[in-house]
Amino acid sequence: MPSPSASHVVIFPFMAQGHTLPLLDLSKALSRQQIKVTIITTPSNAKSIAKCVPNHPDIHLNEIPFPTIDGLPKGCENTSQLPSMEFLLPFLHATKQLQKPFEEINSLSMLDRVDLPGMKLPFTLTKADLPAETLNASNHDDPMSQFIDEVGWADANSCGIIINSFEELEKDHISFFESFYMNGAKAWCLGPLFLYDKIEGLEKSINQNQNPSMSTQWLDEQSTPDSVIYVSFGTQADVSDSQLDEVAFGLEESGFPFVWVVRSNAWSLPSGMEEKIKDRGLIVSEWVDQRQILSHRAIGGFLSHCGWNSVLESAVAGVPILAWPMMAEQSLNAKLVVDGFGAGLSVKRVQNQGPEILVSRQAISEGVKELMGGQKGRSARERAEALGRVARRAVQKDGSSHDTLSKLIDQLRAY
């Protein structure tokens, strides 16, 4: 059997925060087991990645240039840098051009190639729950469908899949995952990946050497536990100014304190709103440590787009979700949280004043009130706290994810 130092994994994250962060967590989990990890990325992304792995000498970065193509502003190397989601398709085309430089690097001797070797649901799915790209998969003239087809082909012909989840959550679905793959490939449930650093005592905020963030200071001043709702819709969803206005009015009408992360640089609060919320609302536009916020004693709920990272982070913190899915697989995640786990509630969608407003201020206010102070909200919090205990146990010694990670590493070292 090769020595531990002989094992080497190459990771090439898709250039979006929701994809990169869990792969960085995986990289750190592998490096703590003496697995050498090389992360392939572009220059702009390398700067932010380097800040996240300072305590892991077995993790190395290798940069490849991001291509310049028509229709994509210069300097956009991550979906978070796109002016709007209208530029997503040119961005995807650009990422396809990274294949050749990636293969050239991966063929170098310094990077040994590593080859990894009817579902029952607790709820009913409808077409509305599925990503539009899935429903449009048969349209081979659609550029997005073509991209997804290529990714799906590569996925199905791989030697397996690493899942940022845990066996207690997935249960019988693990064998269903494996049925999509060839030659007896395995699905490895290793999550929640970000918890490994917590257990090892290595997790440090990017701002660790700076003063506490404004959001942390503000939360520290809140005297009542579970009294604040945290609001964030991720880094990729386009939310119109009209819809942001509705969110502001809805949060104000709910009467509950809130921390709201707003990604738009152009939007501003409606007239008179700043005075109304100054004593019980904090709006931030810069990067925040979401895991730190969710684990704060003052946070009692999360109005979320239900990206998978946010779902896991909220579950681990034992915080119930007010689900507002916006794109991709988020409707499926929301369905799992609300109907599968019972660890959240859904906002009521309406069509009001045109397509820009999907959720009214009344629906937001009512949803926040029920989640934070209603009987359904209390029940969701109990389920979220129970789910968090199971998630944390999974990555501890003798936990399901911890044991699965050990088995995966044994298999890697056997090559």
C-alpha positions in Angstrom: 0.0 0.0 0.0 1.4 3.5 -0.8 2.5 5.7 2.0 0.1 8.4 3.2 2.3 11.1 1.6 1.8 9.4 -1.8 -1.9 10.2 -1.9 -2.8 13.3 -3.9 -6.2 14.7 -4.9 -6.8 17.4 -7.5 -9.9 19.6 -7.0 -11.2 22.1 -9.6 -14.1 24.0 -8.1 -16.8 25.7 -10.2 -16.3 29.4 -9.8 -19.2 30.3 -7.5 -19.1 30.6 -3.8 -21.8 28.0 -3.2 -19.7 25.4 -5.1 -16.2 26.5 -3.9 -16.8 26.7 -0.1 -17.8 23.0 0.4 -14.9 21.9 -1.8 -12.6 23.9 0.4 -14.1 22.2 3.4 -13.5 18.8 1.7 -9.9 19.9 0.9 -9.2 20.7 4.5 -10.8 17.4 5.7 -8.5 15.5 3.3 -5.4 17.4 4.2 -5.8 16.7 7.9 -5.5 13.0 6.9 -2.2 13.6 5.2 -3.7 13.7 1.7 -2.0 16.2 -0.5 -4.6 18.5 -2.2 -4.0 20.7 -5.3 -6.8 23.2 -6.0 -6.9 24.4 -9.6 -8.5 27.9 -10.0 -8.1 31.3 -11.7 -6.0 34.2 -10.4 -8.9 36.2 -9.0 -10.4 33.2 -7.2 -7.0 32.1 -5.9 -6.7 35.2 -3.8 -9.9 34.5 -1.9 -9.2 30.8 -1.6 -5.7 31.3 -0.2 -7.3 33.3 2.7 -9.4 30.3 3.6 -6.7 27.7 3.9 -3.7 29.3 5.7 -3.4 26.6 8.3 -3.3 23.7 5.8 0.3 23.3 4.4 -0.8 20.2 2.4 -3.2 22.3 0.3 -1.6 24.0 -2.7 -3.0 26.3 -5.4 -2.3 26.2 -9.1 -3.6 29.0 -11.3 -4.8 28.9 -14.9 -5.8 32.0 -16.7 -9.5 32.9 -17.1 -10.4 33.3 -20.8 -11.6 36.5 -22.3 -14.8 36.1 -24.3 -17.3 38.5 -26.0 -20.2 39.4 -23.8 -18.5 38.9 -20.5 -17.0 41.9 -18.6 -13.3 41.8 -18.0 -12.4 40.6 -14.5 -15.5 38.4 -14.0 -14.0 35.1 -12.8 -16.7 34.2 -10.3 -20.5 34.3 -10.4 -20.4 36.8 -7.5 -18.6 39.2 -9.8 -21.3 39.2 -12.6 -23.2 42.5 -12.9 -26.3 40.4 -13.2 -27.4 36.9 -14.0 -27.9 37.9 -17.6 -24.1 37.3 -17.9 -24.3 33.7 -16.6 -24.5 32.0 -20.0 -21.3 33.8 -21.3 -19.7 33.0 -18.0 -20.5 29.3 -18.5 -19.1 29.4 -22.0 -15.9 30.8 -20.6 -15.6 28.1 -18.0 -15.7 25.4 -20.8 -12.6 27.0 -22.3 -10.8 26.1 -19.0 -10.8 22.4 -19.9 -7.7 22.5 -22.1 -5.4 24.4 -19.6 -6.8 22.2 -16.8 -5.9 19.0 -18.7 -2.5 20.3 -19.5 -1.8 21.0 -15.8 -3.4 17.7 -14.7 -1.1 15.8 -17.1 2.1 17.1 -15.4 4.0 14.6 -13.3 3.5 16.8 -10.2 -0.2 16.1 -10.3 -0.9 12.4 -10.1 -4.4 11.7 -11.5 -6.7 10.1 -8.8 -9.6 8.0 -10.1 -12.4 7.6 -7.5 -14.2 4.8 -7.9 -37.7 4.2 -7.7 -36.8 6.7 -4.8 -39.2 7.2 -1.9 -39.7 10.7 -0.7 -41.5 12.1 2.3 -43.3 14.6 0.1 -44.9 14.9 -3.3 -42.9 16.6 -6.1 -44.5 18.6 -8.9 -43.0 20.1 -12.0 -42.9 23.5 -10.2 -40.4 22.0 -7.8 -37.9 21.1 -10.5 -35.2 23.4 -11.9 -36.3 24.9 -15.2 -33.1 23.6 -16.8 -34.2 20.0 -15.9 -37.6 20.4 -17.5 -36.0 21.9 -20.6 -33.3 19.2 -20.8 -34.8 17.7 -24.1 -34.3 21.0 -25.9 -30.8 20.4 -27.3 -30.8 23.9 -28.9 -30.9 25.5 -25.5 -27.3 26.5 -24.5 -28.0 26.0 -20.8 -29.4 22.5 -21.5 -26.4 21.7 -23.5 -24.1 22.7 -20.7 -26.1 20.7 -18.1 -26.1 17.7 -20.4 -22.3 17.8 -20.7 -21.9 18.1 -16.9 -24.4 15.2 -16.4 -22.6 12.9 -18.8 -19.3 13.5 -17.0 -21.0 13.0 -13.7 -22.7 9.7 -14.6 -19.4 8.3 -16.1 -17.3 9.2 -13.1 -16.3 6.7 -10.4 -18.6 8.0 -7.8 -19.8 11.1 -5.9 -18.9 12.9 -2.7 -22.0 14.2 -1.1 -22.0 17.1 1.3 -24.6 15.5 3.6 -24.8 12.6 6.1 -26.2 9.1 6.1 -28.8 9.8 8.8 -30.3 12.5 6.5 -30.0 10.7 3.1 -30.9 7.1 4.4 -32.1 4.9 1.5 -31.4 7.6 -1.1 -27.6 6.8 -1.0 -28.2 3.6 -3.0 -30.4 5.6 -5.4 -27.4 8.0 -6.0 -25.2 5.1 -6.7 -27.6 3.7 -9.3 -26.8 6.6 -11.6 -23.1 5.6 -11.8 -21.2 2.9 -13.7 -19.1 -0.1 -12.5 -20.3 -0.2 -8.9 -19.3 3.4 -8.1 -20.0 4.6 -4.5 -21.7 7.6 -3.0 -19.7 9.0 -0.1 -21.7 11.0 2.4 -19.0 13.1 4.2 -20.9 16.1 5.4 -21.5 18.6 6.8 -18.0 19.3 5.5 -17.4 22.6 7.2 -17.8 21.0 10.7 -14.4 19.1 10.5 -12.5 22.3 11.2 -14.8 23.1 14.1 -14.0 19.7 15.7 -10.3 20.1 15.2 -10.4 23.6 16.6 -8.9 25.0 13.4 -11.8 27.1 12.1 -11.0 30.8 12.0 -12.9 33.6 10.4 -11.3 35.3 7.5 -11.5 38.4 9.7 -9.9 36.6 12.7 -7.3 39.3 13.3 -9.7 42.2 13.0 -12.2 43.6 15.4 -15.6 41.9 15.6 -17.8 42.6 12.6 -20.6 45.1 12.8 -23.1 42.4 12.6 -21.6 40.4 15.4 -21.4 43.5 17.6 -25.0 44.3 16.8 -26.1 40.8 17.7 -24.2 40.9 20.9 -26.3 43.8 22.0 -29.5 41.8 21.6 -30.5 40.6 25.0 -33.1 38.0 24.1 -32.0 34.6 22.7 -33.7 33.4 19.4 -35.2 36.9 18.9 -33.5 38.0 15.6 -34.2 36.8 12.1 -31.3 36.6 9.7 -32.1 37.4 6.0 -29.9 36.4 3.1 -30.6 35.3 -0.5 -27.1 34.1 -1.5 -24.8 35.6 -4.1 -26.3 34.6 -7.4 -30.0 35.4 -7.3 -31.2 38.6 -8.9 -33.7 40.3 -6.7 -35.4 43.3 -8.2 -35.5 46.7 -6.4 -39.3 46.4 -6.1 -39.0 43.0 -4.4 -36.3 44.4 -2.0 -38.7 47.2 -1.1 -41.3 44.5 -0.2 -38.8 42.7 1.9 -38.0 45.9 3.8 -41.6 46.7 4.4 -42.4 43.1 5.4 -39.5 42.9 7.9 -40.5 46.3 9.4 -44.2 45.2 9.7 -43.2 41.9 11.4 -42.0 43.7 14.5 -39.0 41.4 14.9 -35.3 42.4 15.0 -33.4 41.4 11.9 -30.0 41.3 10.2 -30.3 41.5 6.4 -27.5 41.0 3.9 -28.3 42.9 0.7 -26.0 42.2 -2.3 -27.4 45.0 -4.5 -25.2 48.2 -4.6 -27.9 50.2 -6.4 -30.9 49.6 -4.1 -31.6 51.9 -1.2 -34.2 51.8 1.6 -37.7 53.2 0.8 -38.2 56.8 2.0 -38.7 57.0 5.8 -37.8 53.3 6.4 -34.4 54.0 7.9 -35.9 55.9 10.8 -38.5 53.1 11.4 -36.0 50.3 11.6 -32.9 52.1 13.1 -33.4 50.5 16.6 -34.1 46.9 15.5 -32.8 46.3 12.1 -29.3 46.0 10.6 -28.7 46.0 6.9 -25.2 45.0 5.7 -23.8 45.0 2.1 -20.3 43.6 2.7 -19.3 39.9 3.2 -20.5 38.4 6.4 -19.5 35.1 8.2 -22.9 33.4 7.8 -21.9 30.4 9.9 -20.9 32.7 12.7 -24.1 34.7 12.5 -26.3 31.5 12.4 -24.6 30.2 15.5 -25.1 33.4 17.5 -27.5 32.9 20.5 -29.6 35.9 19.3 -30.6 34.3 15.9 -33.9 32.5 16.0 -34.7 32.1 12.3 -33.4 32.4 8.8 -35.2 33.8 5.8 -33.3 32.0 3.1 -33.1 31.1 -0.6 -32.4 27.5 0.5 -29.0 27.1 -1.3 -27.6 23.8 0.0 -24.8 25.4 2.0 -27.3 27.6 3.7 -29.6 24.7 4.5 -26.7 22.7 6.1 -25.3 25.7 8.0 -28.8 26.5 9.4 -29.4 22.9 10.3 -26.1 22.6 12.1 -26.9 25.7 14.1 -30.4 24.4 14.9 -32.0 27.5 13.3 -35.4 27.0 11.5 -35.7 28.4 7.9 -38.4 30.5 6.3 -37.9 29.1 2.8 -38.0 31.3 -0.2 -36.3 29.4 -3.1 -35.3 31.4 -6.1 -33.4 29.3 -8.7 -31.7 26.0 -9.6 -32.4 23.1 -7.1 -33.5 25.5 -4.3 -37.2 24.5 -4.5 -36.2 20.9 -3.9 -34.1 21.9 -0.9 -36.9 24.0 0.4 -39.3 21.1 0.1 -36.9 18.9 2.0 -36.5 21.4 4.8 -40.2 22.1 5.2 -42.0 18.9 4.3 -39.1 16.4 4.8 -37.5 17.6 8.0 -40.2 19.8 9.4 -37.4 22.3 10.2 -38.9 25.3 8.5 -41.9 27.1 6.9 -42.5 28.4 3.4 -43.3 32.0 2.4 -46.5 32.4 0.4 -45.7 33.4 -3.2 -48.0 35.8 -5.0 -47.9 37.7 -8.3 -48.4 41.4 -7.4 -47.6 44.4 -9.4 -46.0 42.4 -12.2 -43.4 39.6 -12.3 -40.8 41.6 -10.3 -42.6 40.9 -7.1 -43.0 37.3 -6.1 -43.6 37.6 -2.4 -45.6 40.4 -0.9 -44.7 42.4 2.3 -47.8 40.8 4.0 -46.5 37.3 3.2 -43.0 38.2 4.5 -44.4 39.7 7.7 -46.8 36.8 8.4 -44.1 34.3 7.7 -41.6 35.9 10.0 -44.2 36.3 12.8 -45.1 32.6 12.5 -41.5 31.4 12.4 -40.3 33.5 15.2 -43.3 33.5 17.5 -46.0 31.0 16.3 -46.7 27.4 17.2 -45.5 26.2 13.8 -42.3 28.1 14.3 -41.7 26.6 17.7 -42.2 23.1 16.2 -39.8 23.9 13.3 -37.2 25.1 15.8 -37.4 21.9 17.8 -37.0 19.8 14.6 -34.1 22.0 13.5 -32.3 21.7 16.8 -32.7 17.9 16.7 -31.4 17.8 13.1 -28.4 19.9 14.2 -27.5 17.4 16.9 -27.5 14.5 14.4 -25.5 16.6 11.9 -22.8 17.4 14.5 -22.5 13.8 15.7 -22.0 12.6 12.1 -18.6 14.2 11.8 -17.3 13.3 15.2 -15.2 10.2 15.9 -17.2 7.1 15.2 -19.9 9.2 13.4 -21.2 8.2 10.0 -19.5 10.9 8.0 -16.3 10.5 10.0 -16.2 6.8 9.3 -17.1 7.2 5.6 -14.2 9.8 5.2 -11.8 7.2 6.7 -13.0 4.6 4.2 -12.7 6.9 1.3 -9.1 7.8 2.3 -8.2 4.1 2.7 -9.5 3.6 -0.9 -7.5 6.6 -2.2 -4.3 5.2 -0.6 -4.9 1.8 -2.1 -4.5 3.2 -5.7 
